[in-house]
Amino acid sequence: MKDMPFVQFLLSKGFRTQLKYALAIFFGIIFFVNICLWVFTRHGNKHTVPDFKGLTLSEASELASDNSMQIQIMDSVYNLLQKPGTVVEQEPRPNTGVKKNRRIFLIMNAMNPEKIKMPNIVGVSLRQAIAILESNGLVVGHLKYVPDIATNNVLNQRFKGKEIKPGKEINKGSHIDLVLGQSGGSESVEIPDLTGITRREAEKQVSQAYLNLGAIIYDNSVVTSSDSTRAVIYKQKPDVDAKKHISMGSLVDIWLTIEDDKVKPKTKTETKDE
């Protein structure tokens, strides 16, 4: 072998046999390393993220443990429509595939709402009042119309049936009732189409239309507070098609669901008009 020229050695049967063994060992090592990495990282072993919304911290912690996950509170907000101390948002979202021991980040609904000072909206128009209240984290409540020389001028601001003075501390997210002027007797307004939107969105649209929300009815699909937040309107009374105009300050009843097949899709004309 030592006296054999190098090129002749490369062409020999013995070299080819050794080369095959070397390649087999090399690829065998690569395959073994990949198998070890797959086992170590559990590659492809996915866990489905459950829905934590509406759960308390202890309930969320227990559910995470049952699914081989961990939870971490990322932030807290105050949502008037959801139960204090419960999960309002999560990341990753429900039904996402993740690895074992993945950390799930939660946003909790605060136990105590933030306090703010009541602004002064007496003397401004209803549209201005809505903008001011929203910018301060408040919501327009019931609209009451009384005779006055200026229609939709705010005459009084009230909270829980009593007048509330500017500067008084109040919970963020509170509903403020307004007493509004109305000149020339009863005036009629167009009924807005509320189908397909949430209760919170409906509150704003109804106020902007100079009307009030009446009965709020959830169907059997709405079970948790999280369901009530994302539920949308599938029926209203008076119906848009039944009666085009009603008196200012009238009530509009709404029915809500989380079932998509109950919500009547709007036509292209309706969507364009909005």
Contacts in CASP RR format, 6 or more apart in sequence:
PFRMAT RR
TARGET T0000
AUTHOR 0000-0000-0000
METHOD contacts of the structure
MODEL  1
MKDMPFVQFLLSKGFRTQLKYALAIFFGIIFFVNICLWVFTRHGNKHTVP
DFKGLTLSEASELASDNSMQIQIMDSVYNLLQKPGTVVEQEPRPNTGVKK
NRRIFLIMNAMNPEKIKMPNIVGVSLRQAIAILESNGLVVGHLKYVPDIA
TNNVLNQRFKGKEIKPGKEINKGSHIDLVLGQSGGSESVEIPDLTGITRR
EAEKQVSQAYLNLGAIIYDNSVVTSSDSTRAVIYKQKPDVDAKKHISMGS
LVDIWLTIEDDKVKPKTKTETKDE
1 9 0 8 1.000
4 12 0 8 1.000
9 15 0 8 1.000
37 43 0 8 1.000
41 99 0 8 1.000
42 99 0 8 1.000
42 100 0 8 1.000
45 99 0 8 1.000
45 100 0 8 1.000
46 97 0 8 1.000
46 98 0 8 1.000
46 99 0 8 1.000
47 67 0 8 1.000
47 68 0 8 1.000
47 69 0 8 1.000
47 97 0 8 1.000
47 98 0 8 1.000
47 99 0 8 1.000
47 100 0 8 1.000
47 102 0 8 1.000
48 67 0 8 1.000
48 95 0 8 1.000
48 96 0 8 1.000
48 97 0 8 1.000
49 67 0 8 1.000
49 69 0 8 1.000
49 90 0 8 1.000
49 92 0 8 1.000
49 93 0 8 1.000
49 94 0 8 1.000
49 95 0 8 1.000
49 96 0 8 1.000
49 97 0 8 1.000
49 98 0 8 1.000
49 102 0 8 1.000
49 104 0 8 1.000
50 63 0 8 1.000
50 64 0 8 1.000
50 67 0 8 1.000
50 94 0 8 1.000
51 90 0 8 1.000
51 94 0 8 1.000
51 95 0 8 1.000
51 226 0 8 1.000
52 60 0 8 1.000
52 63 0 8 1.000
52 64 0 8 1.000
52 71 0 8 1.000
52 87 0 8 1.000
52 90 0 8 1.000
52 94 0 8 1.000
52 104 0 8 1.000
52 106 0 8 1.000
53 86 0 8 1.000
53 87 0 8 1.000
53 88 0 8 1.000
53 89 0 8 1.000
53 90 0 8 1.000
53 94 0 8 1.000
53 224 0 8 1.000
53 226 0 8 1.000
54 82 0 8 1.000
54 83 0 8 1.000
54 86 0 8 1.000
54 87 0 8 1.000
54 88 0 8 1.000
54 224 0 8 1.000
54 225 0 8 1.000
54 226 0 8 1.000
55 63 0 8 1.000
55 86 0 8 1.000
55 87 0 8 1.000
56 85 0 8 1.000
56 86 0 8 1.000
57 73 0 8 1.000
57 85 0 8 1.000
57 87 0 8 1.000
57 108 0 8 1.000
60 71 0 8 1.000
60 87 0 8 1.000
60 106 0 8 1.000
61 71 0 8 1.000
64 70 0 8 1.000
64 71 0 8 1.000
64 104 0 8 1.000
68 100 0 8 1.000
68 101 0 8 1.000
69 98 0 8 1.000
69 100 0 8 1.000
69 101 0 8 1.000
69 102 0 8 1.000
69 103 0 8 1.000
69 104 0 8 1.000
70 101 0 8 1.000
70 102 0 8 1.000
70 103 0 8 1.000
70 104 0 8 1.000
71 103 0 8 1.000
71 104 0 8 1.000
71 105 0 8 1.000
71 106 0 8 1.000
72 103 0 8 1.000
72 104 0 8 1.000
72 105 0 8 1.000
72 106 0 8 1.000
73 105 0 8 1.000
73 106 0 8 1.000
73 107 0 8 1.000
73 108 0 8 1.000
74 91 0 8 1.000
74 105 0 8 1.000
74 106 0 8 1.000
74 107 0 8 1.000
75 107 0 8 1.000
75 108 0 8 1.000
76 107 0 8 1.000
76 108 0 8 1.000
76 109 0 8 1.000
76 110 0 8 1.000
77 88 0 8 1.000
77 107 0 8 1.000
77 108 0 8 1.000
77 109 0 8 1.000
77 110 0 8 1.000
78 84 0 8 1.000
78 109 0 8 1.000
78 110 0 8 1.000
78 112 0 8 1.000
78 113 0 8 1.000
78 114 0 8 1.000
78 172 0 8 1.000
78 173 0 8 1.000
79 88 0 8 1.000
79 109 0 8 1.000
79 229 0 8 1.000
80 113 0 8 1.000
80 139 0 8 1.000
80 173 0 8 1.000
80 174 0 8 1.000
81 199 0 8 1.000
81 200 0 8 1.000
81 225 0 8 1.000
81 228 0 8 1.000
81 229 0 8 1.000
82 88 0 8 1.000
82 109 0 8 1.000
82 225 0 8 1.000
82 226 0 8 1.000
82 228 0 8 1.000
82 229 0 8 1.000
83 109 0 8 1.000
83 225 0 8 1.000
84 109 0 8 1.000
84 110 0 8 1.000
84 111 0 8 1.000
84 112 0 8 1.000
85 108 0 8 1.000
85 109 0 8 1.000
85 110 0 8 1.000
85 111 0 8 1.000
86 108 0 8 1.000
86 109 0 8 1.000
86 225 0 8 1.000
86 226 0 8 1.000
87 106 0 8 1.000
87 107 0 8 1.000
87 108 0 8 1.000
87 109 0 8 1.000
87 226 0 8 1.000
88 107 0 8 1.000
88 108 0 8 1.000
88 109 0 8 1.000
88 226 0 8 1.000
88 229 0 8 1.000
89 106 0 8 1.000
89 107 0 8 1.000
90 104 0 8 1.000
90 105 0 8 1.000
90 106 0 8 1.000
90 107 0 8 1.000
91 104 0 8 1.000
91 105 0 8 1.000
92 98 0 8 1.000
92 102 0 8 1.000
92 104 0 8 1.000
113 171 0 8 1.000
113 172 0 8 1.000
113 173 0 8 1.000
114 171 0 8 1.000
114 172 0 8 1.000
115 169 0 8 1.000
115 170 0 8 1.000
115 171 0 8 1.000
115 172 0 8 1.000
116 136 0 8 1.000
116 137 0 8 1.000
116 138 0 8 1.000
116 169 0 8 1.000
116 170 0 8 1.000
116 171 0 8 1.000
116 172 0 8 1.000
117 166 0 8 1.000
117 167 0 8 1.000
117 168 0 8 1.000
117 169 0 8 1.000
117 170 0 8 1.000
118 138 0 8 1.000
118 157 0 8 1.000
118 159 0 8 1.000
118 164 0 8 1.000
118 165 0 8 1.000
118 166 0 8 1.000
118 167 0 8 1.000
118 168 0 8 1.000
118 169 0 8 1.000
118 170 0 8 1.000
118 176 0 8 1.000
119 132 0 8 1.000
119 133 0 8 1.000
119 136 0 8 1.000
119 138 0 8 1.000
119 166 0 8 1.000
119 167 0 8 1.000
120 157 0 8 1.000
120 166 0 8 1.000
120 167 0 8 1.000
121 128 0 8 1.000
121 129 0 8 1.000
121 132 0 8 1.000
121 133 0 8 1.000
121 154 0 8 1.000
121 157 0 8 1.000
121 176 0 8 1.000
121 178 0 8 1.000
122 154 0 8 1.000
122 155 0 8 1.000
122 156 0 8 1.000
122 157 0 8 1.000
123 153 0 8 1.000
123 154 0 8 1.000
123 155 0 8 1.000
124 132 0 8 1.000
124 153 0 8 1.000
124 154 0 8 1.000
125 152 0 8 1.000
125 153 0 8 1.000
125 154 0 8 1.000
126 143 0 8 1.000
126 152 0 8 1.000
126 153 0 8 1.000
126 154 0 8 1.000
126 178 0 8 1.000
126 180 0 8 1.000
126 207 0 8 1.000
126 208 0 8 1.000
126 210 0 8 1.000
127 152 0 8 1.000
127 208 0 8 1.000
129 140 0 8 1.000
129 154 0 8 1.000
129 178 0 8 1.000
130 140 0 8 1.000
130 204 0 8 1.000
130 207 0 8 1.000
130 208 0 8 1.000
133 139 0 8 1.000
133 140 0 8 1.000
133 176 0 8 1.000
134 204 0 8 1.000
137 172 0 8 1.000
137 173 0 8 1.000
138 170 0 8 1.000
138 172 0 8 1.000
138 173 0 8 1.000
138 174 0 8 1.000
138 175 0 8 1.000
138 176 0 8 1.000
139 173 0 8 1.000
139 174 0 8 1.000
139 175 0 8 1.000
139 176 0 8 1.000
139 200 0 8 1.000
139 203 0 8 1.000
140 175 0 8 1.000
140 176 0 8 1.000
140 178 0 8 1.000
140 203 0 8 1.000
140 204 0 8 1.000
140 207 0 8 1.000
141 175 0 8 1.000
141 176 0 8 1.000
141 177 0 8 1.000
141 178 0 8 1.000
141 203 0 8 1.000
141 207 0 8 1.000
141 212 0 8 1.000
142 175 0 8 1.000
142 177 0 8 1.000
142 178 0 8 1.000
142 212 0 8 1.000
143 177 0 8 1.000
143 178 0 8 1.000
143 180 0 8 1.000
143 207 0 8 1.000
143 210 0 8 1.000
143 211 0 8 1.000
143 212 0 8 1.000
143 248 0 8 1.000
143 249 0 8 1.000
144 177 0 8 1.000
144 178 0 8 1.000
144 179 0 8 1.000
144 180 0 8 1.000
144 249 0 8 1.000
145 180 0 8 1.000
145 181 0 8 1.000
145 182 0 8 1.000
145 248 0 8 1.000
145 249 0 8 1.000
146 155 0 8 1.000
146 179 0 8 1.000
146 180 0 8 1.000
146 181 0 8 1.000
146 182 0 8 1.000
147 181 0 8 1.000
147 182 0 8 1.000
147 183 0 8 1.000
147 184 0 8 1.000
147 185 0 8 1.000
148 155 0 8 1.000
148 180 0 8 1.000
148 181 0 8 1.000
148 182 0 8 1.000
148 183 0 8 1.000
149 183 0 8 1.000
150 181 0 8 1.000
150 183 0 8 1.000
151 180 0 8 1.000
151 181 0 8 1.000
151 182 0 8 1.000
151 183 0 8 1.000
151 184 0 8 1.000
151 187 0 8 1.000
152 180 0 8 1.000
152 181 0 8 1.000
152 182 0 8 1.000
152 210 0 8 1.000
153 180 0 8 1.000
153 181 0 8 1.000
154 178 0 8 1.000
154 179 0 8 1.000
154 180 0 8 1.000
155 179 0 8 1.000
155 180 0 8 1.000
155 181 0 8 1.000
156 163 0 8 1.000
156 178 0 8 1.000
156 179 0 8 1.000
157 163 0 8 1.000
157 164 0 8 1.000
157 176 0 8 1.000
157 177 0 8 1.000
157 178 0 8 1.000
157 179 0 8 1.000
158 164 0 8 1.000
158 176 0 8 1.000
158 177 0 8 1.000
158 178 0 8 1.000
158 179 0 8 1.000
159 170 0 8 1.000
159 174 0 8 1.000
159 175 0 8 1.000
159 176 0 8 1.000
159 177 0 8 1.000
161 177 0 8 1.000
164 170 0 8 1.000
164 176 0 8 1.000
180 210 0 8 1.000
182 248 0 8 1.000
186 247 0 8 1.000
186 248 0 8 1.000
187 247 0 8 1.000
187 248 0 8 1.000
188 245 0 8 1.000
188 246 0 8 1.000
188 247 0 8 1.000
188 248 0 8 1.000
189 209 0 8 1.000
189 210 0 8 1.000
189 211 0 8 1.000
189 245 0 8 1.000
189 246 0 8 1.000
189 247 0 8 1.000
189 248 0 8 1.000
190 209 0 8 1.000
190 244 0 8 1.000
190 245 0 8 1.000
191 209 0 8 1.000
191 211 0 8 1.000
191 238 0 8 1.000
191 239 0 8 1.000
191 240 0 8 1.000
191 243 0 8 1.000
191 244 0 8 1.000
191 245 0 8 1.000
191 246 0 8 1.000
191 252 0 8 1.000
192 205 0 8 1.000
192 206 0 8 1.000
192 208 0 8 1.000
192 209 0 8 1.000
192 211 0 8 1.000
192 240 0 8 1.000
192 252 0 8 1.000
193 236 0 8 1.000
193 240 0 8 1.000
193 266 0 8 1.000
193 270 0 8 1.000
193 274 0 8 1.000
194 202 0 8 1.000
194 205 0 8 1.000
194 206 0 8 1.000
194 233 0 8 1.000
194 236 0 8 1.000
194 252 0 8 1.000
194 254 0 8 1.000
195 232 0 8 1.000
195 233 0 8 1.000
195 234 0 8 1.000
195 235 0 8 1.000
195 236 0 8 1.000
195 263 0 8 1.000
195 264 0 8 1.000
195 266 0 8 1.000
196 232 0 8 1.000
196 233 0 8 1.000
196 234 0 8 1.000
196 263 0 8 1.000
196 266 0 8 1.000
197 205 0 8 1.000
197 232 0 8 1.000
197 233 0 8 1.000
198 229 0 8 1.000
198 230 0 8 1.000
198 231 0 8 1.000
198 232 0 8 1.000
198 233 0 8 1.000
198 256 0 8 1.000
199 213 0 8 1.000
199 216 0 8 1.000
199 228 0 8 1.000
199 231 0 8 1.000
199 233 0 8 1.000
199 254 0 8 1.000
199 256 0 8 1.000
200 229 0 8 1.000
202 213 0 8 1.000
202 233 0 8 1.000
202 254 0 8 1.000
203 213 0 8 1.000
206 212 0 8 1.000
206 213 0 8 1.000
206 252 0 8 1.000
210 248 0 8 1.000
210 249 0 8 1.000
211 246 0 8 1.000
211 248 0 8 1.000
211 249 0 8 1.000
211 250 0 8 1.000
211 251 0 8 1.000
211 252 0 8 1.000
212 249 0 8 1.000
212 250 0 8 1.000
212 251 0 8 1.000
212 252 0 8 1.000
213 251 0 8 1.000
213 252 0 8 1.000
213 253 0 8 1.000
213 254 0 8 1.000
214 251 0 8 1.000
214 252 0 8 1.000
214 253 0 8 1.000
214 254 0 8 1.000
215 251 0 8 1.000
215 253 0 8 1.000
215 254 0 8 1.000
216 253 0 8 1.000
216 254 0 8 1.000
216 256 0 8 1.000
217 253 0 8 1.000
217 254 0 8 1.000
217 255 0 8 1.000
217 256 0 8 1.000
218 227 0 8 1.000
218 228 0 8 1.000
218 231 0 8 1.000
218 255 0 8 1.000
218 256 0 8 1.000
218 257 0 8 1.000
219 234 0 8 1.000
219 255 0 8 1.000
219 256 0 8 1.000
219 257 0 8 1.000
219 259 0 8 1.000
219 262 0 8 1.000
221 227 0 8 1.000
221 231 0 8 1.000
221 257 0 8 1.000
221 258 0 8 1.000
221 259 0 8 1.000
222 228 0 8 1.000
222 231 0 8 1.000
222 256 0 8 1.000
222 257 0 8 1.000
222 258 0 8 1.000
227 258 0 8 1.000
228 256 0 8 1.000
230 258 0 8 1.000
231 256 0 8 1.000
231 257 0 8 1.000
231 258 0 8 1.000
232 256 0 8 1.000
232 257 0 8 1.000
232 258 0 8 1.000
232 263 0 8 1.000
233 254 0 8 1.000
233 255 0 8 1.000
233 256 0 8 1.000
233 263 0 8 1.000
234 255 0 8 1.000
234 256 0 8 1.000
234 257 0 8 1.000
234 259 0 8 1.000
234 262 0 8 1.000
234 263 0 8 1.000
234 264 0 8 1.000
235 254 0 8 1.000
235 255 0 8 1.000
236 252 0 8 1.000
236 253 0 8 1.000
236 254 0 8 1.000
236 255 0 8 1.000
237 252 0 8 1.000
237 253 0 8 1.000
238 246 0 8 1.000
238 252 0 8 1.000
257 263 0 8 1.000
END
